[in-house]
Amino acid sequence: MTQEAAQQAERNRHDHHQHKEQPGPERLALDLMLRSLQVFIDTTLVIGIQAAGHEGLVR
């Protein structure tokens, strides 16, 4: 392998790693939606436990 080909291969590898580390906007939106759903479910459970009169379970 020539020096130039080796350098190009290294650049390609570096670009591939950089691309992999940064999630795209679709992934960020999905993460936000999943986190929002998790907060909604947790809040609903806490309110349900409090409404059922089990105050000792929620602090």
PDB file of N, CA, C, O and CB in Angstrom:
ATOM      1  N   MET A   1       0.854  -1.172   0.000  1.00  0.00           N
ATOM      2  CA  MET A   1       0.000   0.000   0.000  1.00  0.00           C
ATOM      3  C   MET A   1       0.900   1.235   0.000  1.00  0.00           C
ATOM      4  O   MET A   1       1.874   1.307   0.749  1.00  0.00           O
ATOM      5  CB  MET A   1      -0.972  -0.002   1.229  1.00  0.00           C
ATOM      6  N   THR A   2       0.570   2.173  -0.824  1.00  0.00           N
ATOM      7  CA  THR A   2       1.383   3.385  -0.898  1.00  0.00           C
ATOM      8  C   THR A   2       1.076   4.284   0.286  1.00  0.00           C
ATOM      9  O   THR A   2       0.076   4.101   0.980  1.00  0.00           O
ATOM     10  CB  THR A   2       1.135   4.134  -2.223  1.00  0.00           C
ATOM     11  N   GLN A   3       1.929   5.237   0.503  1.00  0.00           N
ATOM     12  CA  GLN A   3       1.748   6.189   1.606  1.00  0.00           C
ATOM     13  C   GLN A   3       0.442   6.964   1.441  1.00  0.00           C
ATOM     14  O   GLN A   3      -0.287   7.173   2.410  1.00  0.00           O
ATOM     15  CB  GLN A   3       2.939   7.167   1.678  1.00  0.00           C
ATOM     16  N   GLU A   4       0.152   7.384   0.219  1.00  0.00           N
ATOM     17  CA  GLU A   4      -1.068   8.154  -0.040  1.00  0.00           C
ATOM     18  C   GLU A   4      -2.312   7.305   0.228  1.00  0.00           C
ATOM     19  O   GLU A   4      -3.278   7.794   0.813  1.00  0.00           O
ATOM     20  CB  GLU A   4      -1.081   8.671  -1.494  1.00  0.00           C
ATOM     21  N   ALA A   5      -2.296   6.059  -0.189  1.00  0.00           N
ATOM     22  CA  ALA A   5      -3.434   5.164   0.044  1.00  0.00           C
ATOM     23  C   ALA A   5      -3.617   4.911   1.539  1.00  0.00           C
ATOM     24  O   ALA A   5      -4.746   4.833   2.023  1.00  0.00           O
ATOM     25  CB  ALA A   5      -3.235   3.826  -0.704  1.00  0.00           C
ATOM     26  N   ALA A   6      -2.520   4.785   2.262  1.00  0.00           N
ATOM     27  CA  ALA A   6      -2.597   4.571   3.707  1.00  0.00           C
ATOM     28  C   ALA A   6      -3.199   5.789   4.398  1.00  0.00           C
ATOM     29  O   ALA A   6      -4.016   5.648   5.307  1.00  0.00           O
ATOM     30  CB  ALA A   6      -1.204   4.266   4.284  1.00  0.00           C
ATOM     31  N   GLN A   7      -2.798   6.985   3.969  1.00  0.00           N
ATOM     32  CA  GLN A   7      -3.350   8.203   4.556  1.00  0.00           C
ATOM     33  C   GLN A   7      -4.839   8.331   4.256  1.00  0.00           C
ATOM     34  O   GLN A   7      -5.613   8.741   5.121  1.00  0.00           O
ATOM     35  CB  GLN A   7      -2.603   9.432   4.035  1.00  0.00           C
ATOM     36  N   GLN A   8      -5.243   7.984   3.041  1.00  0.00           N
ATOM     37  CA  GLN A   8      -6.659   8.046   2.669  1.00  0.00           C
ATOM     38  C   GLN A   8      -7.474   7.057   3.503  1.00  0.00           C
ATOM     39  O   GLN A   8      -8.571   7.378   3.961  1.00  0.00           O
ATOM     40  CB  GLN A   8      -6.837   7.752   1.161  1.00  0.00           C
ATOM     41  N   ALA A   9      -6.937   5.863   3.696  1.00  0.00           N
ATOM     42  CA  ALA A   9      -7.630   4.860   4.510  1.00  0.00           C
ATOM     43  C   ALA A   9      -7.788   5.353   5.943  1.00  0.00           C
ATOM     44  O   ALA A   9      -8.836   5.151   6.557  1.00  0.00           O
ATOM     45  CB  ALA A   9      -6.867   3.521   4.490  1.00  0.00           C
ATOM     46  N   GLU A  10      -6.763   5.993   6.474  1.00  0.00           N
ATOM     47  CA  GLU A  10      -6.828   6.536   7.835  1.00  0.00           C
ATOM     48  C   GLU A  10      -7.867   7.648   7.927  1.00  0.00           C
ATOM     49  O   GLU A  10      -8.610   7.713   8.906  1.00  0.00           O
ATOM     50  CB  GLU A  10      -5.449   7.064   8.272  1.00  0.00           C
ATOM     51  N   ARG A  11      -7.934   8.519   6.929  1.00  0.00           N
ATOM     52  CA  ARG A  11      -8.947   9.593   6.915  1.00  0.00           C
ATOM     53  C   ARG A  11     -10.352   8.999   6.860  1.00  0.00           C
ATOM     54  O   ARG A  11     -11.252   9.463   7.561  1.00  0.00           O
ATOM     55  CB  ARG A  11      -8.723  10.544   5.708  1.00  0.00           C
ATOM     56  N   ASN A  12     -10.540   7.983   6.035  1.00  0.00           N
ATOM     57  CA  ASN A  12     -11.849   7.342   5.930  1.00  0.00           C
ATOM     58  C   ASN A  12     -12.263   6.719   7.257  1.00  0.00           C
ATOM     59  O   ASN A  12     -13.418   6.820   7.672  1.00  0.00           O
ATOM     60  CB  ASN A  12     -11.835   6.277   4.831  1.00  0.00           C
ATOM     61  N   ARG A  13     -11.301   6.072   7.919  1.00  0.00           N
ATOM     62  CA  ARG A  13     -11.584   5.465   9.215  1.00  0.00           C
ATOM     63  C   ARG A  13     -11.950   6.545  10.230  1.00  0.00           C
ATOM     64  O   ARG A  13     -12.886   6.372  11.011  1.00  0.00           O
ATOM     65  CB  ARG A  13     -10.372   4.647   9.710  1.00  0.00           C
ATOM     66  N   HIS A  14     -11.224   7.644  10.222  1.00  0.00           N
ATOM     67  CA  HIS A  14     -11.476   8.748  11.146  1.00  0.00           C
ATOM     68  C   HIS A  14     -12.856   9.360  10.888  1.00  0.00           C
ATOM     69  O   HIS A  14     -13.606   9.621  11.829  1.00  0.00           O
ATOM     70  CB  HIS A  14     -10.377   9.825  11.013  1.00  0.00           C
ATOM     71  N   ASP A  15     -13.189   9.586   9.623  1.00  0.00           N
ATOM     72  CA  ASP A  15     -14.499  10.143   9.275  1.00  0.00           C
ATOM     73  C   ASP A  15     -15.613   9.207   9.707  1.00  0.00           C
ATOM     74  O   ASP A  15     -16.651   9.658  10.192  1.00  0.00           O
ATOM     75  CB  ASP A  15     -14.591  10.410   7.767  1.00  0.00           C
ATOM     76  N   HIS A  16     -15.409   7.916   9.537  1.00  0.00           N
ATOM     77  CA  HIS A  16     -16.427   6.934   9.919  1.00  0.00           C
ATOM     78  C   HIS A  16     -16.665   6.978  11.423  1.00  0.00           C
ATOM     79  O   HIS A  16     -17.812   6.915  11.867  1.00  0.00           O
ATOM     80  CB  HIS A  16     -16.006   5.514   9.484  1.00  0.00           C
ATOM     81  N   HIS A  17     -15.599   7.084  12.215  1.00  0.00           N
ATOM     82  CA  HIS A  17     -15.752   7.141  13.665  1.00  0.00           C
ATOM     83  C   HIS A  17     -16.442   8.427  14.095  1.00  0.00           C
ATOM     84  O   HIS A  17     -17.282   8.403  14.994  1.00  0.00           O
ATOM     85  CB  HIS A  17     -14.394   7.022  14.348  1.00  0.00           C
ATOM     86  N   GLN A  18     -16.104   9.541  13.474  1.00  0.00           N
ATOM     87  CA  GLN A  18     -16.758  10.806  13.813  1.00  0.00           C
ATOM     88  C   GLN A  18     -18.241  10.735  13.508  1.00  0.00           C
ATOM     89  O   GLN A  18     -19.062  11.205  14.297  1.00  0.00           O
ATOM     90  CB  GLN A  18     -16.116  11.971  13.050  1.00  0.00           C
ATOM     91  N   HIS A  19     -18.591  10.155  12.378  1.00  0.00           N
ATOM     92  CA  HIS A  19     -19.997  10.060  11.989  1.00  0.00           C
ATOM     93  C   HIS A  19     -20.767   9.178  12.966  1.00  0.00           C
ATOM     94  O   HIS A  19     -21.925   9.454  13.277  1.00  0.00           O
ATOM     95  CB  HIS A  19     -20.125   9.508  10.559  1.00  0.00           C
ATOM     96  N   LYS A  20     -20.135   8.136  13.440  1.00  0.00           N
ATOM     97  CA  LYS A  20     -20.790   7.207  14.344  1.00  0.00           C
ATOM     98  C   LYS A  20     -21.041   7.826  15.717  1.00  0.00           C
ATOM     99  O   LYS A  20     -22.035   7.495  16.364  1.00  0.00           O
ATOM    100  CB  LYS A  20     -19.958   5.953  14.487  1.00  0.00           C
ATOM    101  N   GLU A  21     -20.168   8.711  16.172  1.00  0.00           N
ATOM    102  CA  GLU A  21     -20.270   9.282  17.510  1.00  0.00           C
ATOM    103  C   GLU A  21     -21.381  10.312  17.632  1.00  0.00           C
ATOM    104  O   GLU A  21     -21.900  10.524  18.728  1.00  0.00           O
ATOM    105  CB  GLU A  21     -18.964   9.910  17.894  1.00  0.00           C
ATOM    106  N   GLN A  22     -21.756  10.952  16.545  1.00  0.00           N
ATOM    107  CA  GLN A  22     -22.748  12.014  16.605  1.00  0.00           C
ATOM    108  C   GLN A  22     -24.088  11.492  16.089  1.00  0.00           C
ATOM    109  O   GLN A  22     -24.228  11.212  14.899  1.00  0.00           O
ATOM    110  CB  GLN A  22     -22.286  13.244  15.788  1.00  0.00           C
ATOM    111  N   PRO A  23     -25.084  11.360  16.990  1.00  0.00           N
ATOM    112  CA  PRO A  23     -26.383  10.864  16.541  1.00  0.00           C
ATOM    113  C   PRO A  23     -27.084  11.896  15.668  1.00  0.00           C
ATOM    114  O   PRO A  23     -26.910  13.102  15.842  1.00  0.00           O
ATOM    115  CB  PRO A  23     -27.263  10.502  17.742  1.00  0.00           C
ATOM    116  N   GLY A  24     -27.860  11.412  14.749  1.00  0.00           N
ATOM    117  CA  GLY A  24     -28.587  12.292  13.845  1.00  0.00           C
ATOM    118  C   GLY A  24     -29.798  12.903  14.520  1.00  0.00           C
ATOM    119  O   GLY A  24     -30.132  12.535  15.647  1.00  0.00           O
ATOM    120  N   PRO A  25     -30.459  13.829  13.849  1.00  0.00           N
ATOM    121  CA  PRO A  25     -31.626  14.487  14.440  1.00  0.00           C
ATOM    122  C   PRO A  25     -32.769  13.509  14.713  1.00  0.00           C
ATOM    123  O   PRO A  25     -33.547  13.711  15.645  1.00  0.00           O
ATOM    124  CB  PRO A  25     -32.113  15.597  13.526  1.00  0.00           C
ATOM    125  N   GLU A  26     -32.874  12.442  13.900  1.00  0.00           N
ATOM    126  CA  GLU A  26     -33.932  11.463  14.139  1.00  0.00           C
ATOM    127  C   GLU A  26     -33.707  10.752  15.471  1.00  0.00           C
ATOM    128  O   GLU A  26     -34.651  10.521  16.228  1.00  0.00           O
ATOM    129  CB  GLU A  26     -33.994  10.438  12.989  1.00  0.00           C
ATOM    130  N   ARG A  27     -32.463  10.410  15.748  1.00  0.00           N
ATOM    131  CA  ARG A  27     -32.144   9.714  16.998  1.00  0.00           C
ATOM    132  C   ARG A  27     -32.374  10.630  18.196  1.00  0.00           C
ATOM    133  O   ARG A  27     -32.891  10.192  19.223  1.00  0.00           O
ATOM    134  CB  ARG A  27     -30.685   9.213  16.984  1.00  0.00           C
ATOM    135  N   LEU A  28     -31.993  11.899  18.070  1.00  0.00           N
ATOM    136  CA  LEU A  28     -32.201  12.841  19.162  1.00  0.00           C
ATOM    137  C   LEU A  28     -33.689  13.033  19.431  1.00  0.00           C
ATOM    138  O   LEU A  28     -34.106  13.108  20.587  1.00  0.00           O
ATOM    139  CB  LEU A  28     -31.539  14.189  18.843  1.00  0.00           C
ATOM    140  N   ALA A  29     -34.492  13.114  18.372  1.00  0.00           N
ATOM    141  CA  ALA A  29     -35.937  13.268  18.533  1.00  0.00           C
ATOM    142  C   ALA A  29     -36.533  12.024  19.184  1.00  0.00           C
ATOM    143  O   ALA A  29     -37.404  12.137  20.047  1.00  0.00           O
ATOM    144  CB  ALA A  29     -36.610  13.535  17.171  1.00  0.00           C
ATOM    145  N   LEU A  30     -36.077  10.845  18.785  1.00  0.00           N
ATOM    146  CA  LEU A  30     -36.569   9.604  19.378  1.00  0.00           C
ATOM    147  C   LEU A  30     -36.201   9.534  20.856  1.00  0.00           C
ATOM    148  O   LEU A  30     -37.031   9.152  21.681  1.00  0.00           O
ATOM    149  CB  LEU A  30     -36.003   8.386  18.630  1.00  0.00           C
ATOM    150  N   ASP A  31     -34.969   9.896  21.197  1.00  0.00           N
ATOM    151  CA  ASP A  31     -34.549   9.902  22.597  1.00  0.00           C
ATOM    152  C   ASP A  31     -35.411  10.848  23.423  1.00  0.00           C
ATOM    153  O   ASP A  31     -35.796  10.518  24.545  1.00  0.00           O
ATOM    154  CB  ASP A  31     -33.075  10.300  22.710  1.00  0.00           C
ATOM    155  N   LEU A  32     -35.715  12.021  22.877  1.00  0.00           N
ATOM    156  CA  LEU A  32     -36.547  12.988  23.583  1.00  0.00           C
ATOM    157  C   LEU A  32     -37.964  12.457  23.780  1.00  0.00           C
ATOM    158  O   LEU A  32     -38.544  12.613  24.854  1.00  0.00           O
ATOM    159  CB  LEU A  32     -36.583  14.311  22.822  1.00  0.00           C
ATOM    160  N   MET A  33     -38.522  11.829  22.742  1.00  0.00           N
ATOM    161  CA  MET A  33     -39.874  11.274  22.864  1.00  0.00           C
ATOM    162  C   MET A  33     -39.916  10.150  23.897  1.00  0.00           C
ATOM    163  O   MET A  33     -40.854  10.071  24.690  1.00  0.00           O
ATOM    164  CB  MET A  33     -40.365  10.754  21.502  1.00  0.00           C
ATOM    165  N   LEU A  34     -38.907   9.285  23.889  1.00  0.00           N
ATOM    166  CA  LEU A  34     -38.876   8.192  24.855  1.00  0.00           C
ATOM    167  C   LEU A  34     -38.722   8.716  26.277  1.00  0.00           C
ATOM    168  O   LEU A  34     -39.358   8.204  27.198  1.00  0.00           O
ATOM    169  CB  LEU A  34     -37.741   7.225  24.527  1.00  0.00           C
ATOM    170  N   ARG A  35     -37.893   9.720  26.462  1.00  0.00           N
ATOM    171  CA  ARG A  35     -37.717  10.314  27.796  1.00  0.00           C
ATOM    172  C   ARG A  35     -39.010  10.979  28.266  1.00  0.00           C
ATOM    173  O   ARG A  35     -39.372  10.873  29.438  1.00  0.00           O
ATOM    174  CB  ARG A  35     -36.564  11.345  27.784  1.00  0.00           C
ATOM    175  N   SER A  36     -39.704  11.663  27.359  1.00  0.00           N
ATOM    176  CA  SER A  36     -40.977  12.294  27.712  1.00  0.00           C
ATOM    177  C   SER A  36     -42.001  11.244  28.116  1.00  0.00           C
ATOM    178  O   SER A  36     -42.749  11.444  29.073  1.00  0.00           O
ATOM    179  CB  SER A  36     -41.511  13.131  26.539  1.00  0.00           C
ATOM    180  N   LEU A  37     -42.041  10.135  27.400  1.00  0.00           N
ATOM    181  CA  LEU A  37     -42.959   9.050  27.732  1.00  0.00           C
ATOM    182  C   LEU A  37     -42.619   8.459  29.091  1.00  0.00           C
ATOM    183  O   LEU A  37     -43.516   8.149  29.876  1.00  0.00           O
ATOM    184  CB  LEU A  37     -42.919   7.960  26.654  1.00  0.00           C
ATOM    185  N   GLN A  38     -41.339   8.301  29.373  1.00  0.00           N
ATOM    186  CA  GLN A  38     -40.916   7.764  30.660  1.00  0.00           C
ATOM    187  C   GLN A  38     -41.348   8.686  31.803  1.00  0.00           C
ATOM    188  O   GLN A  38     -41.834   8.212  32.829  1.00  0.00           O
ATOM    189  CB  GLN A  38     -39.393   7.565  30.682  1.00  0.00           C
ATOM    190  N   VAL A  39     -41.176   9.982  31.634  1.00  0.00           N
ATOM    191  CA  VAL A  39     -41.583  10.941  32.657  1.00  0.00           C
ATOM    192  C   VAL A  39     -43.097  10.897  32.844  1.00  0.00           C
ATOM    193  O   VAL A  39     -43.578  10.941  33.977  1.00  0.00           O
ATOM    194  CB  VAL A  39     -41.126  12.369  32.281  1.00  0.00           C
ATOM    195  N   PHE A  40     -43.857  10.811  31.749  1.00  0.00           N
ATOM    196  CA  PHE A  40     -45.311  10.742  31.826  1.00  0.00           C
ATOM    197  C   PHE A  40     -45.761   9.499  32.598  1.00  0.00           C
ATOM    198  O   PHE A  40     -46.641   9.580  33.456  1.00  0.00           O
ATOM    199  CB  PHE A  40     -45.920  10.741  30.417  1.00  0.00           C
ATOM    200  N   ILE A  41     -45.156   8.357  32.291  1.00  0.00           N
ATOM    201  CA  ILE A  41     -45.529   7.113  32.978  1.00  0.00           C
ATOM    202  C   ILE A  41     -45.172   7.192  34.461  1.00  0.00           C
ATOM    203  O   ILE A  41     -45.971   6.800  35.311  1.00  0.00           O
ATOM    204  CB  ILE A  41     -44.828   5.898  32.326  1.00  0.00           C
ATOM    205  N   ASP A  42     -43.988   7.693  34.775  1.00  0.00           N
ATOM    206  CA  ASP A  42     -43.582   7.823  36.174  1.00  0.00           C
ATOM    207  C   ASP A  42     -44.523   8.747  36.933  1.00  0.00           C
ATOM    208  O   ASP A  42     -44.920   8.443  38.058  1.00  0.00           O
ATOM    209  CB  ASP A  42     -42.147   8.344  36.269  1.00  0.00           C
ATOM    210  N   THR A  43     -44.878   9.864  36.332  1.00  0.00           N
ATOM    211  CA  THR A  43     -45.788  10.817  36.969  1.00  0.00           C
ATOM    212  C   THR A  43     -47.155  10.185  37.191  1.00  0.00           C
ATOM    213  O   THR A  43     -47.749  10.348  38.257  1.00  0.00           O
ATOM    214  CB  THR A  43     -45.923  12.090  36.116  1.00  0.00           C
ATOM    215  N   THR A  44     -47.655   9.469  36.199  1.00  0.00           N
ATOM    216  CA  THR A  44     -48.951   8.799  36.320  1.00  0.00           C
ATOM    217  C   THR A  44     -48.925   7.777  37.449  1.00  0.00           C
ATOM    218  O   THR A  44     -49.886   7.678  38.213  1.00  0.00           O
ATOM    219  CB  THR A  44     -49.332   8.118  34.995  1.00  0.00           C
ATOM    220  N   LEU A  45     -47.851   7.022  37.565  1.00  0.00           N
ATOM    221  CA  LEU A  45     -47.739   6.044  38.647  1.00  0.00           C
ATOM    222  C   LEU A  45     -47.712   6.719  40.013  1.00  0.00           C
ATOM    223  O   LEU A  45     -48.370   6.254  40.943  1.00  0.00           O
ATOM    224  CB  LEU A  45     -46.485   5.196  38.463  1.00  0.00           C
ATOM    225  N   VAL A  46     -46.970   7.796  40.145  1.00  0.00           N
ATOM    226  CA  VAL A  46     -46.892   8.510  41.423  1.00  0.00           C
ATOM    227  C   VAL A  46     -48.260   9.058  41.807  1.00  0.00           C
ATOM    228  O   VAL A  46     -48.679   8.930  42.957  1.00  0.00           O
ATOM    229  CB  VAL A  46     -45.861   9.654  41.347  1.00  0.00           C
ATOM    230  N   ILE A  47     -48.952   9.664  40.858  1.00  0.00           N
ATOM    231  CA  ILE A  47     -50.284  10.211  41.141  1.00  0.00           C
ATOM    232  C   ILE A  47     -51.241   9.084  41.517  1.00  0.00           C
ATOM    233  O   ILE A  47     -52.044   9.239  42.437  1.00  0.00           O
ATOM    234  CB  ILE A  47     -50.829  10.997  39.920  1.00  0.00           C
ATOM    235  N   GLY A  48     -51.165   7.956  40.819  1.00  0.00           N
ATOM    236  CA  GLY A  48     -52.024   6.815  41.133  1.00  0.00           C
ATOM    237  C   GLY A  48     -51.756   6.259  42.512  1.00  0.00           C
ATOM    238  O   GLY A  48     -52.695   5.921  43.233  1.00  0.00           O
ATOM    239  N   ILE A  49     -50.492   6.157  42.895  1.00  0.00           N
ATOM    240  CA  ILE A  49     -50.140   5.661  44.227  1.00  0.00           C
ATOM    241  C   ILE A  49     -50.649   6.620  45.294  1.00  0.00           C
ATOM    242  O   ILE A  49     -51.192   6.190  46.312  1.00  0.00           O
ATOM    243  CB  ILE A  49     -48.612   5.475  44.356  1.00  0.00           C
ATOM    244  N   GLN A  50     -50.475   7.913  45.064  1.00  0.00           N
ATOM    245  CA  GLN A  50     -50.948   8.897  46.030  1.00  0.00           C
ATOM    246  C   GLN A  50     -52.467   8.869  46.133  1.00  0.00           C
ATOM    247  O   GLN A  50     -53.012   8.978  47.231  1.00  0.00           O
ATOM    248  CB  GLN A  50     -50.470  10.299  45.645  1.00  0.00           C
ATOM    249  N   ALA A  51     -53.159   8.724  45.005  1.00  0.00           N
ATOM    250  CA  ALA A  51     -54.620   8.688  45.004  1.00  0.00           C
ATOM    251  C   ALA A  51     -55.138   7.438  45.709  1.00  0.00           C
ATOM    252  O   ALA A  51     -56.227   7.459  46.283  1.00  0.00           O
ATOM    253  CB  ALA A  51     -55.155   8.742  43.569  1.00  0.00           C
ATOM    254  N   ALA A  52     -54.377   6.360  45.672  1.00  0.00           N
ATOM    255  CA  ALA A  52     -54.789   5.120  46.325  1.00  0.00           C
ATOM    256  C   ALA A  52     -54.535   5.172  47.831  1.00  0.00           C
ATOM    257  O   ALA A  52     -54.912   4.250  48.554  1.00  0.00           O
ATOM    258  CB  ALA A  52     -54.053   3.931  45.711  1.00  0.00           C
ATOM    259  N   GLY A  53     -53.908   6.228  48.299  1.00  0.00           N
ATOM    260  CA  GLY A  53     -53.689   6.405  49.725  1.00  0.00           C
ATOM    261  C   GLY A  53     -52.427   5.753  50.249  1.00  0.00           C
ATOM    262  O   GLY A  53     -52.303   5.554  51.457  1.00  0.00           O
ATOM    263  N   HIS A  54     -51.509   5.421  49.401  1.00  0.00           N
ATOM    264  CA  HIS A  54     -50.258   4.797  49.826  1.00  0.00           C
ATOM    265  C   HIS A  54     -49.160   5.854  49.883  1.00  0.00           C
ATOM    266  O   HIS A  54     -48.170   5.774  49.156  1.00  0.00           O
ATOM    267  CB  HIS A  54     -49.858   3.642  48.867  1.00  0.00           C
ATOM    268  N   GLU A  55     -49.340   6.823  50.737  1.00  0.00           N
ATOM    269  CA  GLU A  55     -48.388   7.937  50.840  1.00  0.00           C
ATOM    270  C   GLU A  55     -47.006   7.459  51.268  1.00  0.00           C
ATOM    271  O   GLU A  55     -46.002   8.082  50.921  1.00  0.00           O
ATOM    272  CB  GLU A  55     -48.902   8.983  51.831  1.00  0.00           C
ATOM    273  N   GLY A  56     -46.943   6.361  52.018  1.00  0.00           N
ATOM    274  CA  GLY A  56     -45.660   5.866  52.499  1.00  0.00           C
ATOM    275  C   GLY A  56     -44.762   5.353  51.388  1.00  0.00           C
ATOM    276  O   GLY A  56     -43.549   5.257  51.576  1.00  0.00           O
ATOM    277  N   LEU A  57     -45.326   5.020  50.238  1.00  0.00           N
ATOM    278  CA  LEU A  57     -44.533   4.498  49.134  1.00  0.00           C
ATOM    279  C   LEU A  57     -43.841   5.593  48.340  1.00  0.00           C
ATOM    280  O   LEU A  57     -42.851   5.339  47.654  1.00  0.00           O
ATOM    281  CB  LEU A  57     -45.403   3.687  48.219  1.00  0.00           C
ATOM    282  N   VAL A  58     -44.365   6.819  48.433  1.00  0.00           N
ATOM    283  CA  VAL A  58     -43.827   7.929  47.650  1.00  0.00           C
ATOM    284  C   VAL A  58     -43.257   8.958  48.606  1.00  0.00           C
ATOM    285  O   VAL A  58     -43.952   9.441  49.500  1.00  0.00           O
ATOM    286  CB  VAL A  58     -44.917   8.564  46.734  1.00  0.00           C
ATOM    287  N   ARG A  59     -42.002   9.288  48.417  1.00  0.00           N
ATOM    288  CA  ARG A  59     -41.392  10.309  49.279  1.00  0.00           C
ATOM    289  C   ARG A  59     -40.929  11.456  48.457  1.00  0.00           C
ATOM    290  O   ARG A  59     -40.387  12.422  48.993  1.00  0.00           O
ATOM    291  CB  ARG A  59     -40.230   9.745  50.080  1.00  0.00           C
TER     292      ARG A  59
END
